[in-house]
């Protein structure tokens, strides 16, 4: 007997109501080794299948395809198993469960459901955002930092890209030695222990506090975010090792996680045996690539590739499919097939950020216009006036269950930062107004949350005036593009670059209250920033001596 899984949707909830049963939710992913083990050892067990059939409506959800469902119910990772009421309320859950553990779980959880013993959220007003939100979040990260092994806290160890980005940008403001030590130690650990020397790229996380026991899946979103962080850190700290590690990861993504047109695939599956040194395999026997294409990973990869282009001149040829699939601004989560999830907050935020990253370097006004459409769609369909924050997903679509909204810190922080950036590029203050309201409404939750650094990054972006460059020149002129590259390489991906016309290439750059005289040579610009201690001296060699890698060198179609 096999479990007859229902798809996520109102039909499954209606069946639960009609049969008087709870829903048994299984969250899984194609790349997840433990999920496949649970399929073989637990879900395929006939006794488990019979128990599930008697007591619940089984629903299976792919976490990559439905990050909104994953964000609502996951218990820290995958697999997640949860019992829900037919109204979508959480009853009880677990992660990996053996067949006997699953049987016991069902007995206890169904008993809780019958007796209405549900966990209750404490009803209290959200704490106000502290005046020093950024400083408080940074102080918490410093306390959590693992001085011995790098990273934060005990096991498991994750890259925590938002946390390290916040510390890096905090260091650029304060030049605090402690922040630099934490960033360097953590990035060194990520490169040494999660970097995969056989094929390239980065594993997702390590099970041990000392970064041992790497889990060997490689997700496009993770590759992009780690590469972006390494590029930003390499430029800010004048550390070529980080830049080269990022370029290698992006080259791996171009080979294994994209097709010949540069459309970005979802993931490479975990394969512990292969990465432990199994004999060489043919191309058909390499760890499996999930060739579905999702907007969050695609947008993040475009952002990382734009920063690589700014710093090194690399042209990786990743395709902004998230944008071409959303001419009106509502980004479909799945890009290679029709699917119900559209306009998810994180997709909108990462898509907007990627479009602005492209605009900085290329000056295409159509990118700003699209960014305003994407932002406007999010404001109309995701903004909750009472909460003063963005919902994770739009109002109930046809076929979807009606559930209360959730307001995720991570995606709200990403959207607030992107809206602040859009405001500076367009001159439209209303975008900044939404960003400020998000930070004020959710800042109190951010201080103690693992997702807090994302909101603190938005607060830092709002509180510290970003460097601003008004750049004249034809966007098709390589000299104008070189000036844009130099600004972003030296001052980071939050620098504002406003393309103002089609005259001779030249720019006026203002940093804080200081405005440099007009410049038309990128190397002279970099030297001026170094002399003013606004960029490290090493940026000159990183920016000018890095040999560009054209897309053709890394355009093999992924297996």
Secondary structure by P-SEA (a helix, b strand, c coil): cccccccccaaaaaaaaaacbbbbbbbbccccaaaaaaaacccccaaaaaaaaaccbbbbbcccccaaaaaacccccccbbbbbccccccccccccccaaaaaaaaaaaaaaaaaccccccccccccccccaaaaaaaaaaaaacccccccccccccccaaaaaaaaaaaaaacccaaaaaaaaaaaaaaaacccccccccccccccccccccccccccaaaaaaaaaaaaaaaaaaccaaaaaaaaaaaaaaaacccccccbbbcccccccccccccccccccccccccccccaaaaaaaaaaaaaaaacccccccccaaaaaacccccccccccccccccccaaaaaaaaaaaaaaaaccccaaaaaaaaaaaaaaaacccccccccccccccccccccbbbbbbbaaaaaaaaaaaaaaaaacccaaaaaaaaaaaaacccccccccaaaaaaaaaaaaacccbbbbcccccccaaaaaaaaaaaaaccccbbbbbccccccccccccccccccccccaaaaaaaaaaacccccaaaaaacccccccccccccccc
